[in-house]
Amino acid sequence: MKYNKLKNKTVEELKEEILLKCKELSDNGRRKEVVEIVKQHNENDANPNNIKNKTVAEKVLSALEEL
């Protein structure tokens, strides 16, 4: 996903995309990697629903897209 496309989205919109991507990756056996990525960027909190910051959401989504 292009970084510029992320810039125009709200935190809530980014979280929706993150949740969809987390489910897709988890369903494909990548749950452990998903948890680590979210924790790494979200103050050691693995729950993507707890992302409050747009910058964090952008970083998480970009990292998930690279998997």
C-alpha positions in Angstrom: 0.0 0.0 0.0 1.3 3.4 -0.9 2.1 5.7 2.0 0.4 8.6 0.4 -2.9 6.8 0.4 -2.7 6.3 4.1 -2.2 10.0 4.8 -5.8 10.9 3.9 -7.4 8.4 6.2 -8.6 8.8 9.8 -7.3 6.6 12.6 -10.6 4.7 12.6 -10.4 4.0 8.9 -6.8 2.8 9.2 -7.8 0.6 12.2 -10.5 -1.0 10.0 -8.0 -1.8 7.4 -5.5 -3.1 10.0 -8.2 -5.4 11.5 -9.0 -6.8 8.0 -5.4 -7.4 7.3 -4.8 -9.0 10.7 -7.6 -11.4 10.1 -6.4 -12.3 6.6 -2.9 -12.9 7.8 -4.0 -14.8 10.9 -6.2 -17.0 8.8 -3.1 -17.8 6.7 -1.0 -18.9 9.6 0.8 -15.6 10.2 -0.8 -14.8 13.6 2.5 -14.7 15.5 4.0 -12.2 13.1 0.9 -10.1 13.2 1.0 -9.9 17.0 4.7 -9.0 17.0 4.2 -6.2 14.4 1.3 -4.6 16.3 3.1 -4.9 19.6 6.3 -3.4 18.2 4.6 -0.3 17.0 1.8 0.1 19.6 3.6 0.5 22.9 3.9 -3.3 23.4 0.1 -3.7 23.1 -0.8 -6.5 20.7 -4.5 -5.4 20.4 -5.0 -3.4 17.2 -8.2 -2.0 18.6 -6.2 -0.1 21.1 -4.3 1.9 18.5 -5.0 5.6 19.2 -2.5 7.4 17.1 -2.6 7.9 13.3 1.2 7.6 13.0 1.2 4.2 14.8 -1.7 3.0 12.6 0.1 4.0 9.5 3.3 2.2 10.6 1.4 -1.0 11.6 -0.5 -1.1 8.3 2.6 -0.6 6.3 4.4 -3.3 8.2 1.5 -5.7 7.8 1.4 -5.0 4.0 5.0 -6.1 3.8 4.3 -9.6 5.1 
